[in-house]
Amino acid sequence: MMLQIPGVLPKAEVARLRAVIDAAEWVDGNVTSGHQAALAKANRQLPQTSPAAVEAGQAIVRALNASPLFMAAALPRTILPPLFNSYGLNDGFADHIDNAVRMNPATGQPIRTDLSITVFLTEPDAYDGGELLVEDTYGLHEVKLAAGDAILYPASSLHRVTPITRGARISSFFWIQSLIRDDGQRALLFDMDLAIQRLSGQLGGADPSVVGLTGAYHNLLRMWAEV
């Protein structure tokens, strides 16, 4: 399942975070790449432990935790600390699939990467190129969102960032281990959650159909969740 999450960050918060990260020192983006990714990747990143990356990353995680749409879709167990990248002129990232397991820098424990997320921090009219292209069972999707919007998609998807031909594209990217490993199960639970919210708004939370669907949702979550 691929999902756009609009307005994760208000424009004022985007501007504040950009002021924080733009003033920091950026390094070669391959500091976080594996061998194969390093052959395909050209960009810059903030060091993960830099004060700017930590401050901005914590703000983004807080915003996502406050987003009902994100929580319903991702059912997060662990959110890895956000990273930040900058694609300048001629930079890009060829076809790749994200690593299945990454180390959590906070705990040193391995984390399964079920979901990838990109939070855009540059308005789309400020640069040419830089589209995120994601391939899944439904074909190729081109993503270029407004600053503050996010795209959530399975980390197992083949994806790439097209070369920049004008301007620069700055964004945050990171990974999530979900309570639900299987993407199909996670999508079903998300659809059920939306249906429960819609019916509850129409009929009230005490209506038998809402109660029954809510019970079915929690029984499936109980069955499938890895905690």
Buried (B, 14 or more C-beta within 10 A) or exposed (E): BBBEBEEBBEEEBBEBBBEBBEEBEBEEBBEBBEEEBBEBBBBBBBBBEBEBBBBBBEBBBEBBEEBEBBEBBBBBBBBBBBBBBBBBEEBBBEEBBBBEEBEBEEEEEEBBBBBBBBBBBBBBEEBBBBBBBBBBEEEEBEBBBBBBBBBBBBBBBEBBBBBBEEBBBBBBBBBBBBBBBEBEBBBBBBEBBEBBEEBBEEEEEEEEEBEEBBEEBEEBBEEBBEE
